[in-house]
Amino acid sequence: YNARMIAERSSWPADKIRDEFIQERNETLKLVDSMQDDQLDLAMNHPRRGRMTVEQILGHMTEHMHGHVAEITAAKEAAR
């Protein structure tokens, strides 16, 4: 999935990528803010990680986001 998304965006200017990131982040925060505490315990079957609660998925999303920040930082350093 990530490789396909990166390929699709490879010609995008940085500001378009940033704007998409901010929009997606804001939509995610809006969803999380609308949830009740007990909804964090709801579970689903992730295709690669097995059964996960919403809280676990949010933790994974946070780690995933940090990985992208590291990739962006490395790309910026390499471009200098």
N, C-alpha and C positions, 0 to 999 in steps of 0.2 A: 504494500500500500504506500509506504513512504517513498519508495523509489519512483513510483508512478506519479505521486503528487509533486515530487521534486522535479521530475522531467517536465510535467505540465507547466510548472512555474519558472523554469530555467531562463526564460526570456523576459520575465516580468521585471520591471524596475523595483528597486528595494522599497520605495515608498508604497507601492501597491501590495507587496508582501506584508509589510508592516501593518497597513490598514486592514488587511484580511485577518491577520493575527489578532489585532485589537478587537475587531468585530466578533470573531469567534470566542475570544476570551470573555468579552462582555456578555455574550449570549450564555456562555457556560455559567458565569457568576450569577446571572439573573435566574437561571434554572436552579442552581444550588440554593440561592437565597429564598426561593419559593418553596423549598422542600421542608417538610416537618422532620423533626429529629428521628422519629421512628422509621421514616422512609430510608434513612441511611443503612438500615439493616436489611432492606430488600435485596434479593440476590438474583443473579442471572448466570447463565453459562456463557463464559467468554470462549470464543472459538479456539484460542491457544492456551489460555490460562486456567480453564476449568471454571468451577463455581466461584463467583466473586460477589461480595456485597457492593452496594453503591459506594459505601465509605472506602472500600478497598480499591474500587475503580477510580475514585477521586484521587487516592494516594498514587495510583499508577499514573494518572494523568499529570500529576505534579512532577513525578520523576521524569516522565516523558518530556514535559515542557523544559525542565532543567537540561535535558540532553540536547534539545534544540537550541537553547541559549548557548551551550558550550560549542555547538556546531557553528552558530552565527559568530561567536567570538573568535573562533579559530579561522573562519573565513575572512573576517575583518583583519586579523593579524597577518594572514597570508597575503592579503591585498596591499599591504603597506610596503 
